[in-house]
Amino acid sequence: MSVWPILADDELPARSAAVVADIRATRNTDFINNFWRVLANDPKLLERTWSSLREVMGPGSIDPLTKEMLYVAVSIVNGCEYCIRSHTAAARAKGMSEEQLGELLAIVGMASETNRLATGLQVPVDPQFLPEAKD
């Protein structure tokens, strides 16, 4: 159960309704997921979050599928079931195969393991990996 209610369209504050309309137009869909409907309880939070997400996940030098896969990976590490499920669905819609999902999960698992080993063993960073290293 959410801390805040999941607002139906007829319950949205005016500022939130405007953001929801923009989400629909941007995504070319009538579906508004529970994440946005919960954030709609706080119009300023909804506006800020949607604006940031549009910018970060919008066109750039990283292709849309890779962005979704990165979002899935970070969501796994952070333990956010909602984001794992919603961004896995988005990645699949953008063409992610089951083989790619399997590789992604293997990378997340391997990175988690080696991160913990390096941290636990207090392995010093090689000088050539530091920003001040010369090429």
Accessible surface in RSA format (square Angstrom, percent):
REM  Atomic radii and reference values for relative SASA: ProtOr
REM  Chains: A
REM  Algorithm: Lee & Richards
REM  Probe-radius: 1.40
REM  Slices: 20
REM RES _ NUM      All-atoms   Total-Side   Main-Chain    Non-polar    All polar
REM                ABS   REL    ABS   REL    ABS   REL    ABS   REL    ABS   REL
RES MET A   1   240.35 124.5 150.80  99.8  89.55 213.2 131.76 112.0 108.60 143.9
RES SER A   2    46.90  39.6  19.16  25.6  27.74  63.9  24.97  53.2  21.93  30.7
RES VAL A   3   148.94  98.0 115.18 104.3  33.77  81.4 123.09 107.0  25.85  70.1
RES TRP A   4    97.65  39.2  96.67  46.8   0.98   2.3  71.64  38.2  26.01  42.2
RES PRO A   5    84.74  61.8  72.56  66.1  12.18  44.3  84.08  69.4   0.66   4.1
RES ILE A   6    86.07  49.0  64.95  48.4  21.11  50.9  64.95  46.8  21.11  57.3
RES LEU A   7    17.62   9.8  17.49  12.5   0.13   0.3  17.60  12.4   0.01   0.0
RES ALA A   8    49.47  45.5  42.71  65.9   6.76  15.4  49.17  69.2   0.29   0.8
RES ASP A   9    71.70  50.2  56.70  56.4  15.00  35.5  31.65  74.5  40.04  39.9
RES ASP A  10   134.18  94.0  91.59  91.2  42.59 100.7  50.78 119.5  83.40  83.2
RES GLU A  11   100.26  57.6  76.88  58.2  23.38  55.7  32.40  62.7  67.87  55.4
RES LEU A  12    23.43  13.0   4.43   3.2  19.00  47.8   4.43   3.1  19.00  51.1
RES PRO A  13    51.62  37.6  38.83  35.4  12.80  46.5  51.62  42.6   0.00   0.0
RES ALA A  14    89.24  82.1  67.62 104.3  21.63  49.2  74.62 105.1  14.62  38.7
RES ARG A  15   119.11  50.0 113.33  57.8   5.78  13.8  61.34  83.8  57.77  35.0
RES SER A  16     0.00   0.0   0.00   0.0   0.00   0.0   0.00   0.0   0.00   0.0
RES ALA A  17    40.97  37.7  35.37  54.6   5.60  12.7  36.09  50.8   4.88  12.9
RES ALA A  18    66.09  60.8  50.19  77.4  15.91  36.2  58.96  83.0   7.13  18.9
RES VAL A  19    14.34   9.4  12.06  10.9   2.28   5.5  14.32  12.4   0.02   0.1
RES VAL A  20     1.21   0.8   1.21   1.1   0.00   0.0   1.21   1.0   0.00   0.0
RES ALA A  21    56.95  52.4  49.47  76.3   7.48  17.0  52.40  73.8   4.54  12.0
RES ASP A  22    48.64  34.1  44.01  43.8   4.63  10.9  21.01  49.5  27.62  27.5
RES ILE A  23     0.36   0.2   0.36   0.3   0.00   0.0   0.36   0.3   0.00   0.0
RES ARG A  24    52.77  22.2  50.40  25.7   2.37   5.6  26.33  36.0  26.43  16.0
RES ALA A  25    77.91  71.6  47.73  73.7  30.18  68.7  59.77  84.2  18.14  48.0
RES THR A  26    70.63  50.2  36.48  37.0  34.16  81.4  41.59  55.9  29.05  43.9
RES ARG A  27   101.13  42.5  75.13  38.3  26.00  61.9  36.38  49.7  64.75  39.2
RES ASN A  28   139.22  96.0 116.54 112.6  22.67  54.6  26.64  64.1 112.57 108.8
RES THR A  29    53.51  38.1  37.51  38.0  15.99  38.1  32.10  43.1  21.41  32.4
RES ASP A  30   115.05  80.6 102.17 101.7  12.87  30.4  39.00  91.8  76.05  75.8
RES PHE A  31   143.72  71.9 132.15  81.8  11.57  30.1 138.96  84.2   4.76  13.6
RES ILE A  32     6.56   3.7   0.00   0.0   6.56  15.8   0.73   0.5   5.84  15.8
RES ASN A  33    25.97  17.9  24.27  23.4   1.70   4.1   7.08  17.0  18.88  18.3
RES ASN A  34    71.55  49.3  69.59  67.2   1.97   4.7   8.46  20.4  63.09  61.0
RES PHE A  35    74.26  37.2  68.39  42.4   5.87  15.3  74.22  45.0   0.04   0.1
RES TRP A  36     5.28   2.1   5.28   2.6   0.00   0.0   3.24   1.7   2.04   3.3
RES ARG A  37    36.09  15.2  36.09  18.4   0.00   0.0   9.40  12.8  26.69  16.2
RES VAL A  38    25.98  17.1  25.98  23.5   0.00   0.0  25.98  22.6   0.00   0.0
RES LEU A  39    19.01  10.6  19.01  13.6   0.00   0.0  19.01  13.3   0.00   0.0
RES ALA A  40     0.00   0.0   0.00   0.0   0.00   0.0   0.00   0.0   0.00   0.0
RES ASN A  41    45.64  31.5  19.66  19.0  25.98  62.6   9.13  22.0  36.51  35.3
RES ASP A  42    50.76  35.6  48.58  48.4   2.18   5.1   9.42  22.2  41.33  41.2
RES PRO A  43    29.64  21.6  29.64  27.0   0.00   0.0  29.64  24.5   0.00   0.0
RES LYS A  44   137.35  67.0 134.07  82.3   3.29   7.8  77.28  69.6  60.07  64.0
RES LEU A  45    47.62  26.5  47.02  33.6   0.60   1.5  47.12  33.1   0.50   1.3
RES LEU A  46     0.00   0.0   0.00   0.0   0.00   0.0   0.00   0.0   0.00   0.0
RES GLU A  47    56.95  32.7  52.72  39.9   4.23  10.1  25.68  49.7  31.27  25.5
RES ARG A  48   148.48  62.3 141.34  72.1   7.14  17.0  69.88  95.5  78.61  47.6
RES THR A  49    36.30  25.8  31.44  31.9   4.85  11.6  28.18  37.9   8.12  12.3
RES TRP A  50    13.46   5.4  13.46   6.5   0.00   0.0  13.46   7.2   0.00   0.0
RES SER A  51    67.60  57.1  60.51  80.8   7.09  16.3  28.41  60.5  39.19  54.9
RES SER A  52    59.20  50.0  54.57  72.8   4.63  10.7  32.66  69.6  26.54  37.2
RES LEU A  53    27.51  15.3  23.93  17.1   3.58   9.0  27.05  19.0   0.46   1.2
RES ARG A  54   108.13  45.4  95.17  48.5  12.96  30.9  20.55  28.1  87.58  53.1
RES GLU A  55   142.08  81.6 120.20  90.9  21.87  52.1  46.90  90.7  95.18  77.7
RES VAL A  56    99.33  65.4  88.71  80.3  10.62  25.6  94.80  82.4   4.53  12.3
RES MET A  57    38.56  20.0  22.40  14.8  16.16  38.5  18.08  15.4  20.47  27.1
RES GLY A  58    17.09  21.1   0.00   N/A  17.09  21.1  15.57  42.7   1.52   3.4
RES PRO A  59   146.44 106.7 111.95 102.1  34.49 125.4 122.41 101.1  24.03 149.3
RES GLY A  60    56.67  69.9   0.00   N/A  56.67  69.9  30.40  83.4  26.27  58.8
RES SER A  61   124.95 105.6  76.57 102.2  48.38 111.5  57.54 122.5  67.41  94.4
RES ILE A  62    78.96  44.9  73.09  54.5   5.87  14.1  76.40  55.0   2.56   6.9
RES ASP A  63    74.96  52.5  66.31  66.0   8.66  20.5  40.60  95.6  34.36  34.3
RES PRO A  64    77.07  56.2  75.42  68.7   1.65   6.0  76.77  63.4   0.30   1.8
RES LEU A  65    32.07  17.9  31.11  22.3   0.96   2.4  31.11  21.9   0.96   2.6
RES THR A  66    54.67  38.9  54.27  55.0   0.40   0.9  35.29  47.4  19.38  29.3
RES LYS A  67    25.63  12.5  22.50  13.8   3.13   7.5  17.34  15.6   8.29   8.8
RES GLU A  68    13.21   7.6  13.21  10.0   0.00   0.0   0.17   0.3  13.04  10.6
RES MET A  69    33.07  17.1  33.04  21.9   0.03   0.1  26.21  22.3   6.86   9.1
RES LEU A  70    91.45  50.9  90.91  65.0   0.54   1.4  91.24  64.1   0.22   0.6
RES TYR A  71    68.92  32.2  63.97  36.4   4.95  12.9  37.11  27.9  31.81  39.2
RES VAL A  72     0.77   0.5   0.77   0.7   0.00   0.0   0.77   0.7   0.00   0.0
RES ALA A  73    16.86  15.5  16.74  25.8   0.12   0.3  16.86  23.7   0.00   0.0
RES VAL A  74    87.06  57.3  85.92  77.8   1.14   2.8  87.06  75.6   0.00   0.0
RES SER A  75     5.41   4.6   3.30   4.4   2.11   4.9   2.11   4.5   3.30   4.6
RES ILE A  76    48.39  27.5  36.56  27.2  11.83  28.5  36.56  26.3  11.82  32.1
RES VAL A  77   102.93  67.7  71.78  65.0  31.15  75.1  78.09  67.8  24.84  67.4
RES ASN A  78   109.90  75.8  76.50  73.9  33.40  80.4  22.85  55.0  87.04  84.1
RES GLY A  79    59.77  73.7   0.00   N/A  59.77  73.7  29.92  82.1  29.85  66.8
RES CYS A  80    46.29  35.0  40.14  44.8   6.15  14.5  21.52  54.5  24.78  26.7
RES GLU A  81   107.71  61.8 102.48  77.5   5.23  12.5  42.26  81.7  65.45  53.4
RES TYR A  82    87.14  40.7  79.12  45.0   8.02  20.9  78.39  58.9   8.75  10.8
RES CYS A  83    25.81  19.5  25.81  28.8   0.00   0.0   0.50   1.3  25.31  27.3
RES ILE A  84    50.54  28.8  50.54  37.7   0.00   0.0  50.54  36.4   0.00   0.0
RES ARG A  85   162.82  68.4 153.75  78.4   9.06  21.6  56.46  77.2 106.36  64.5
RES SER A  86    36.53  30.9  22.50  30.0  14.03  32.3  26.96  57.4   9.58  13.4
RES HIS A  87    23.59  12.9  23.59  16.4   0.00   0.0  11.13  11.5  12.46  14.5
RES THR A  88    13.45   9.6  13.45  13.6   0.00   0.0  11.66  15.7   1.79   2.7
RES ALA A  89    59.35  54.6  50.17  77.4   9.18  20.9  54.15  76.3   5.19  13.8
RES ALA A  90    26.87  24.7  19.71  30.4   7.16  16.3  26.40  37.2   0.47   1.2
RES ALA A  91     0.00   0.0   0.00   0.0   0.00   0.0   0.00   0.0   0.00   0.0
RES ARG A  92   110.11  46.2  94.63  48.2  15.48  36.9  40.58  55.5  69.53  42.1
RES ALA A  93    91.72  84.3  46.79  72.2  44.93 102.2  59.62  84.0  32.10  85.0
RES LYS A  94    97.72  47.7  68.51  42.0  29.21  69.5  46.94  42.3  50.77  54.1
RES GLY A  95    52.36  64.6   0.00   N/A  52.36  64.6  33.05  90.7  19.30  43.2
RES MET A  96     9.85   5.1   0.10   0.1   9.75  23.2   0.10   0.1   9.75  12.9
RES SER A  97    50.68  42.8  41.66  55.6   9.02  20.8  46.57  99.2   4.11   5.8
RES GLU A  98   111.36  63.9 100.18  75.8  11.18  26.6  69.46 134.4  41.90  34.2
RES GLU A  99   130.49  74.9 116.14  87.9  14.35  34.2  47.41  91.7  83.08  67.8
RES GLN A 100    67.23  37.6  66.05  48.3   1.17   2.8  23.63  50.3  43.60  33.1
RES LEU A 101    23.05  12.8  23.05  16.5   0.00   0.0  23.05  16.2   0.00   0.0
RES GLY A 102    36.91  45.5   0.00   N/A  36.91  45.5  30.74  84.4   6.17  13.8
RES GLU A 103   100.49  57.7  96.73  73.2   3.76   9.0  36.67  70.9  63.82  52.1
RES LEU A 104    15.71   8.7  14.15  10.1   1.56   3.9  15.29  10.7   0.42   1.1
RES LEU A 105    85.97  47.9  78.11  55.9   7.86  19.8  78.47  55.1   7.51  20.2
RES ALA A 106    65.71  60.4  49.69  76.7  16.02  36.4  61.50  86.6   4.21  11.2
RES ILE A 107   111.63  63.5 108.86  81.1   2.77   6.7 111.30  80.1   0.34   0.9
RES VAL A 108    13.39   8.8  10.21   9.2   3.18   7.7  13.12  11.4   0.28   0.7
RES GLY A 109    40.22  49.6   0.00   N/A  40.22  49.6  34.29  94.1   5.93  13.3
RES MET A 110   100.85  52.2  96.99  64.2   3.86   9.2  59.70  50.8  41.15  54.5
RES ALA A 111    43.38  39.9  38.39  59.2   4.99  11.4  42.81  60.3   0.57   1.5
RES SER A 112    29.79  25.2  24.66  32.9   5.13  11.8  16.41  34.9  13.38  18.7
RES GLU A 113    93.13  53.5  86.27  65.3   6.86  16.3  32.09  62.1  61.04  49.8
RES THR A 114    62.23  44.3  59.46  60.3   2.77   6.6  48.51  65.2  13.72  20.7
RES ASN A 115    91.25  62.9  87.35  84.4   3.90   9.4  24.78  59.6  66.48  64.3
RES ARG A 116   171.50  72.0 161.93  82.5   9.56  22.8  70.20  95.9 101.30  61.4
RES LEU A 117    94.02  52.4  91.49  65.5   2.53   6.4  93.95  66.0   0.07   0.2
RES ALA A 118    47.05  43.3  42.08  64.9   4.97  11.3  44.03  62.0   3.02   8.0
RES THR A 119   104.34  74.2  90.88  92.1  13.46  32.1  72.34  97.2  32.00  48.4
RES GLY A 120    59.67  73.6   0.00   N/A  59.67  73.6  36.42 100.0  23.25  52.1
RES LEU A 121   128.15  71.4 104.38  74.7  23.77  59.8 107.30  75.4  20.85  56.1
RES GLN A 122   151.51  84.7 128.17  93.7  23.34  55.6  42.32  90.1 109.19  82.8
RES VAL A 123    86.19  56.7  66.93  60.6  19.26  46.4  68.55  59.6  17.64  47.8
RES PRO A 124   113.16  82.5  96.74  88.2  16.42  59.7 107.05  88.4   6.12  38.0
RES VAL A 125    94.04  61.9  72.43  65.6  21.62  52.1  77.36  67.2  16.68  45.2
RES ASP A 126    65.10  45.6  61.90  61.6   3.20   7.6   5.11  12.0  59.99  59.8
RES PRO A 127    99.21  72.3  96.36  87.8   2.85  10.4  96.54  79.7   2.67  16.6
RES GLN A 128   125.41  70.1 104.01  76.0  21.40  51.0  45.66  97.2  79.75  60.5
RES PHE A 129   147.72  73.9 115.90  71.8  31.81  82.8 121.61  73.7  26.10  74.7
RES LEU A 130    68.30  38.0  63.33  45.3   4.98  12.5  63.50  44.6   4.81  12.9
RES PRO A 131   127.56  93.0  89.64  81.7  37.92 137.8 103.74  85.6  23.82 148.0
RES GLU A 132   121.61  69.8 101.95  77.1  19.67  46.8  73.24 141.7  48.38  39.5
RES ALA A 133    36.93  34.0  10.15  15.7  26.78  60.9  20.29  28.6  16.64  44.1
RES LYS A 134   188.89  92.2 159.91  98.1  28.98  69.0 116.45 104.8  72.44  77.2
RES ASP A 135   195.49 136.9 123.51 122.9  71.98 170.2  67.52 158.9 127.97 127.6
END  Absolute sums over single chains surface
CHAIN  1 A     9544.5       7726.5       1818.0       5927.2       3617.3
END  Absolute sums over all chains
TOTAL          9544.5       7726.5       1818.0       5927.2       3617.3
